[in-house]
């Protein structure tokens, strides 16, 4: 669960750092706007670990860094 939480937080930070509309952020991640909204609202139960890893890959987030709860993903 910790890795899922860290990935979710990392994805939220990364999306916010892009400073783009939700439609563009969803396109970059390869998800619908509804899925992006769920991610941004921390609805972790809607995301499997596999899906979060896929989203992290789209966002160019290192899954290894996601194991560090103090990593600042917006700087990646």
Phi, psi and omega per residue, in radians:
X1 nan -0.591 -3.115
X2 -1.104 -0.720 3.141
X3 -1.145 -0.726 3.091
X4 -1.045 -0.778 -3.139
X5 -1.091 -0.793 -3.137
X6 -1.121 -0.700 3.094
X7 -1.115 -0.757 3.133
X8 -1.056 -0.806 3.124
X9 -1.099 -0.765 3.123
X10 -1.064 -0.726 3.108
X11 -1.147 -0.715 3.095
X12 -1.055 -0.794 3.135
X13 -1.098 -0.743 -3.115
X14 -1.125 -0.805 -3.137
X15 -1.059 -0.775 3.122
X16 -1.103 -0.608 -3.124
X17 -1.222 -0.395 3.113
X18 -1.191 -0.485 -3.121
X19 0.906 0.887 3.102
X20 -2.195 2.916 3.085
X21 -1.124 2.719 -3.134
X22 -1.041 -0.597 3.128
X23 -1.078 -0.746 3.125
X24 -1.201 -0.733 3.121
X25 -1.085 -0.731 3.111
X26 -1.092 -0.727 3.120
X27 -1.069 -0.777 -3.131
X28 -1.080 -0.613 -3.117
X29 -1.527 -0.243 -3.124
X30 1.324 0.590 3.123
X31 -2.221 2.989 3.057
X32 -1.398 2.875 3.076
X33 -1.125 -0.582 3.092
X34 -1.103 -0.756 3.101
X35 -1.128 -0.716 3.112
X36 -1.089 -0.734 3.113
X37 -1.050 -0.747 3.085
X38 -1.057 -0.718 3.121
X39 -1.113 -0.808 -3.106
X40 -1.199 -0.404 3.115
X41 -1.667 0.236 3.058
X42 1.049 0.601 3.098
X43 -1.456 1.243 -3.008
X44 -1.069 -0.505 -3.123
X45 -1.135 -0.268 3.139
X46 -1.546 -0.039 -3.056
X47 -2.218 2.141 3.044
X48 -1.343 2.867 3.075
X49 -1.052 -0.723 3.122
X50 -1.036 -0.765 -3.138
X51 -1.147 -0.727 3.123
X52 -1.108 -0.652 3.088
X53 -1.145 -0.733 3.084
X54 -1.066 -0.766 3.122
X55 -1.122 -0.692 3.112
X56 -1.082 -0.673 3.100
X57 -1.102 -0.773 3.096
X58 -1.075 -0.608 -3.103
X59 -1.528 0.007 -3.131
X60 1.056 0.743 3.070
X61 -1.791 2.306 3.078
X62 -1.261 2.176 3.111
X63 -1.150 -0.521 3.077
X64 -1.110 -0.695 3.116
X65 -1.149 -0.490 -3.133
X66 -1.149 -0.320 3.079
X67 -1.312 -0.208 3.135
X68 -1.742 1.888 -3.081
X69 -1.141 -0.220 -3.118
X70 -1.792 0.097 -3.125
X71 -1.246 2.373 3.102
X72 -1.664 1.773 -3.052
X73 -1.272 -0.392 -3.124
X74 -1.200 -0.313 -3.134
X75 -1.532 -0.161 -3.121
X76 -1.249 nan nan
